Amino acid sequence: MDQALLLITLGVLFLGSLLADKIGHLTRLPRVTMLLLLGLLVGPSCLDLLPASVTDLFDPISVVALTMVAFLLGGELTRDNLARHGRAISAISLSIVLGTTAIVWGGLTLFGVSPELALLLGAIATATDPAAISDVIRQSGLRNGFTETLAGIVAIDDVWGLLMFSLCLALVDQTGGWAAPLLGAGRDIGGGILLGLGIGIPAALLTGRLKQGEPLQTEAIGVVLLTAGLAIWLEVSFLVAGMAAGAMIANLARHHEHAFHEIEYIEWPFMLLFFLLAGASLELDAVWALGWISLAYVGLRIAARLVSGAIGARIGGVPRAQMHAYGPALLPQAGVAVGMALVAAETFPDWAATIMTLTISATVFFEIAGPLATLATLRRVDRTGQDAP
């Protein structure tokens, strides 16, 4: 009976996602937002219709889906793309990470939050949602300098965010010394890069050999699953590993575009379930739990994105039409932030409730409203002429 219920629920979710996708097209809303809202509706916060056997699938599905996203985003880090947009990608991603940490920290401190706790929350606020942003870019159908730069930023900004979080954790947690948080981040990121290189370089050399000129679909998904599984086994970042593997294949493989197309063909079913189950896991109660502090945290993160995105864009020398676009386009936030919050809560049990509540409440807001801002920004930049001087 449990197996039948699982299969029936998955079938209903897939068909319901088609309806949500259709509504998104008719209303010009991001399909990510519609899928999250559908998941929220059927999840524990609303109707509570999902059996436990379905919600238990969230962790493995999210790992596979996000590794695919990281693989595709790594494909944006080609020599050609970095030559054209490398300055902007570096300047904007670093500016947003530094600016978000500083502005959220300073603002929460002024609101009466402990400076140490505010610093941790500022570092957590740096995280973005690469899955939502990359899907909105794909849904928009736009391919220009702005989307290429945005995809490059999304590919690396969580790496800077993890480093910033580890540094802030070390600053606040002097009981365990500096070594543990920084070594943990080095293992997570450095190990992910090494794993990505170890898989990506052989994959780049072998891709297309089984069938001349075109990689098989099984070959592409095999690379993704191998990367995700080894990253979990080795306890390194599967996002970083996927990104590094994708970058290696994009730069070294003769037929690399075929490999990425194969991933795109099989990615969407995983992404459907990922966004639906992510929506079902959102906890609406958390939004109201801390009242005005939650509102202040959300407002400060928005302000930080707008200000630091504009500063980074000016340093990066982007066209005028893009100057104020990167901040709102990078509002979505999801799993990496929750992961940071869990580490911080475990390290500082006295702050655990506040850290988790603020992070989850912000995630609820930015998961739903963030893709709307991203899509609106993409369309606005396209209308105004994204390469205008």
N, C-alpha and C positions, 0 to 999 in steps of 0.2 A: 504493500500500500504506500509506503514511504517513497519507493522508487517511482510509482505511478504519479504520486502527488508532485514530486520533483519535476518530472518530465512535463506534466500538465502545466505547472507554474511557469517553467521556462518557455513553453510554447506560447502561453498567454502574454508573458513579458515581451517576447520578440514581436508578436503581433501588435501589442499595445505600443511598442516603441515605434512601429511603422506609423501608427496614428499620431504619436507625438511628433515624429519627424515631419509628417504632412502638415500638421498644425503650424509647426515652425516655419515651413515654406510659405504657407498662406499668410501668416502674421509677420513674416520677415524677422522672427525671433531666432536666436541661436538654437539649434537642435539640442545642444548640450544642456541649456537651461530647461528646455521642455522635458528632456529625459530625467534630469535631476528632480524636477517638480513631480513627474510621474512616480519616480521612486519614493519621493517624500510622501506622496499621497498614499501609496500602498504600504509604506513602512510603519514601524512602531510608533512614530510621532503622530500619525494620523489614523488610517484605517487598520493598520497592523494585519495585513492579509498574507504576508510572506511567511512560509514555513521555515523552520530553523535550517532545514537541509539546503535551502536556497541561500540564505544569508551566510551560511558556512562557506559558500563558494567564493565569497568576496575577496579573501586574501589571495588565493591562487590566481583568480581571474585578474585582479588588479596588478599583480606582478607581471603576468604575461602581457597585458594591455600596455602597461607603462614601459616595459622593456621595448615593445614595438615602437611606441612613441619616441623613446630615447634613440632607438636605432634610426628612425626616420629623421629626427632632428640632427643627429650626428652627421647624416648625409648632407646637411646644409653647410657643414664646416669644411667645404672644399677649398682648395688653394685659390680658385677663381673668386669664390664668394668672399673669402677672407681678404683677398687683395683689394676687392672693391668696397667691402663694408667692415673690414677688420677694426679700423680705428673707431668707428661708431659702435660696433658690438662691444668692444672692450670698455670704452668710455661710459656708455650708458649702463651696462650691466654693473660695473664697479660703482658708479655714481648712485644707482638705485639701492644697492646693498648698503653702502656707507650712509647715504642720506636717510633711508628708511630706519635704520638702526638709531641714528642720532636724533631724528625728529620724533619718533615714537618714544624713545627713552626720555628726551627732554620734556615732551608734552605730558606724559604720564607722571613724571616727577613733579611737574607744576600742579597736577591734579591731586597730589598728595600720596601717590604710590611710592613705596620704598624704591630708592634709586637702583638698588641691586636687582630687585624684581623687575623694575621698568627696563633695565638693560637687557635682561633675558627676553622679555616680551618684544622689545625692539628687534632683537636678533631673529626671533621666531617670525616676526612680521615680514622678513625679507623673502620668505619662500613664495614661490608662484605655483601655478598649476599648468605644467607643460602640455598635459593631455587636452585640457579645455582650449587653450590658446591655439595649439596646432590644429585642432578640429575646426575651430572657428575660421582659421585661415583657409583651410581646405574647403569649408562650406561656402566661403565668400567667392571662391573661384578666382581670386586675384593673385597675380604673380608679378611683383614689381620690386623695386629697391627697398621699399618700406617693409613688405612682408618677408623678404630675404633677411634683412637686418633683424627684424623682430624674431624670426625663427632662430637665428644665430644667438640672440640674447637669451632666449628661453632655453637653448641647449646648454648654456654654461652658467646662468645666473644662480641656479641652485647649488652649484659647486662653490661659488663665492659665498653664498648664504650659509652653507654648512661650515665653511671655514670661519666665518664671522661668528656663528653660533658657538663653535668650539672655543674660540678666543674669549667670547663674553662669559661662557661657562667657566673657563679657567680663571678669569678675573674675579668672578663672584665666589667661586668655590676654592678658597685657599686652604681648606682642611686637607684636601687630597693633593695639593700642589698643582703645578701647571701641566705636568707631564701627561696625566691620564686623558684629559679631554683632547689635547692636541695630538697625542699619539693615536687616539681613537679616530679622529678626523683624518689623519694621515693614512691610517690603515683603510678606512672606508673609501676615501677618494683615490689615494694612490693605488690601492689594491684593485679598485674598479677600473682604473686606467690600464694597469698592467694586464688584467684579465681581458679587457676589450682589445688590447693590442695582440694578446696571445690568440684570441679567436679571430679578430678582424683581419690580421695580415694573412694567415693561411686561407681564410675564406675568400679574401680578395684575389689571391693567386689561383684558387681552385674554382671560383664561381664561373659557371658556363662550360666547364670541362665535361660534365656528364652529358649535356646536350649542347652541342656547339652553338655558341652565340647567345643562348638564353638559359639562365638558371632555372631549375625546376622549382615549383612552389614548395615541394617538400624540403628542398635544399635551403630555401630562405627561412621557412618556419623552424627548421632544425637548428639553424644558427641562433635564432632568437631564443628558443627554448633552452638550448645548451648554455647560452649566456646567462639567462635568468636563473637556471638551476645551479650552475657553478657559482654564481654570485651569492646566492642564498647559502650554499654549502660552505663557501669560503668566508661568509659574513662580511662581504664588501657591498658597495652600492651597486645595485643592478641598473639604476638609472645611468650612473657614470659609465659602467661597463658597456651598456647598450649604446650609449653615445659614442664612446671610443671605438667600438667595433664598427658602427655605422660610418664614422669619419674615415676609418682605415679603408673600408670597402669603397667609399665614394672617391677617395683620392688614389687608390692603387688598382682597383679592378678595371679591366678593359670594358666590361659590359655592366658597369655598376648600376646603371639606371634600371636594368631589368630586375635586379635583386630588390630594389626599393619598390618597384611596381608590384612585385609579387607580395611583399609585405602589405602594401596598401589594399590589395585585393582581399586579403584574409583578415585585415585588422578590424573592420567595422563590427562584425558580430561580437568580438571581444569588447570593443569599446561600448557597444550598446549595453551589455550586461554590466560593465564597469560603472558607467554613469548611472544606470538604474539602481544598482546596489549601493553606489555612493550616496545617491539621494535618499535611499531607504535608511542609511546609517546616520543621516543628519539628525541632530537632536534639537528640536525647536525650543525646548525648555531652557536650554543653555543661553539662548538669546536674551532672555529676560532675567536670568539669575543674578547678574551683577548690575543691572539697570544702567545708570548713566556711565559707569566705567566702560561697559561694553560699547556704548555709543561713542565714547571718547576714543577708545582704541581703534574702532573702525574709521572714525573721522580722521584721526591722526595718520593712519596708514594710507588713506586716500590722499591726504595733503602731502605726505612724504613722497608718494609715487609721482604726483604731479610736479612737485618742486624739483626733486632729484632727477626725474626723467628729463625735464627741460634743461637742467644744468648739464647733464651728461650728453644730451643731444647737441648743445652748443659746443661743448668740448670736442665732440665727435665730428663736428662739421657737417651735420646732415642738412638737407634742403629745408628752407624756411617752412614749407607746408607740413613738415614732419616734426618741427621743433617741440610742439606741445602735445604730440600724439603718443609718445612711448609710455608715459605715465599711465594714462587711462587704459591703454591696450594691455598693460601688464598687471591689472588688478586681480584676476582670478588667483585663488589660493586654495590648496587642498592638502594632500597626504603628507608631503614633506614637512609642512608646518606642524601637523599633528604628531609626526614622529619626533620632531625637535621637542615639542611640548611634553611628550611622554618621558624623554630623557631628562628634561629639566625637572619634571614633577618627581621622578624617581630620586634625583640628586637632592632636591629640596622638598621633603615631604610637607613641611609647614606651609609651603606656597602651592602645593599640588592642586588644590581645588580651584584657586584663582587662575593659575596658569591654564589648566585644562578647560575651565569654563570660558575664559576669554578667547582662547584659541578656537574652540569649537564654535562659539557664537560668531566669531569673525569668519570662520570657514563656511558656515551656513549662509551668511550674507554674501561673501565674495564668490562662492560657488554658483549662486543663483544670479546675482547682479553683475559679476565680473565679466562673463561672456557677452552680456548685453553691451557693456562698455567697449569691449574689444571689437565686436562686430560693427558697432556704430562708428568707432574710430577708423577702422579699415575703410568703410564706405566714405567717410568724410575726407580722408586723405586722398582717396581715389578721385572724388569729385573735384577737389581743389587743385589737383595736379601734383602728384607726389614728388616729382622731380623739379618743381618750380624753384628757382634760386632764392 
